[in-house]
Amino acid sequence: NHGRGDYAGRALDEVLAGFIKIMEERQTVQLERQQSNGVYLEVRGLPISNGWTLLTYTDITAHKLAEKTLRFSERRLQLALDAISDGLWDWDLRTGSIYRSAQYYKLVGRRAEDDHGDFEFFRSTVCPDELPRVLATIEAHKKGKTTSIEVEYRLSGEGGKSKWLRARGRAVERDPS
């Protein structure tokens, strides 16, 4: 790649400026480079004593390919979610944090800004008359009594309007205890 005048997508003068920074300012510089054979290298310049610079090269090909696979998988998931118009939420029971997709907020008629990323937000969306039944269904699944969750319930709406939703899900990992 250096013969073409680029290094990890950077011009040679930018690369040289990085190494000058190491030598003059004694700062560490890190670059990534894909070689013509497809191997990705991470190159680090580390200042050491007596004005010397230590360069290290690390093969990061597996990491780069995993990142690419993850991005592709995320795009595929988003396309599927967009096609079916379902909202998505993912609840980490160990931390209590919950991720909700933009479509989820549209379905429940709430703003993402009003969500604190916890279970209380979900509870606030369920009609009070429906809440005990919905919570019992979720709790039974958390305890391993069911293989999945499927529950229909009314949203807690303003002005007496009712909107029904179906929640479906399952635990993807269980604590052995």
Secondary structure, 3 states (H helix, E strand, C coil): CHHHCEECCEEHHHHHHHHHHHHHHCCCEEEEEECCCCCEEEEEEEECHHHCEEEEEEECHHHHHHHHHHHHHHHHHHHHHHHHCCCCEEECCCCCCEEECHHHHHHHCCCHHHCCCCHHHHHHHECCCCHHHHHHHHHHHHCCCCCCEEEEEEECCCCCCCCEEEEEECCCCCCCC
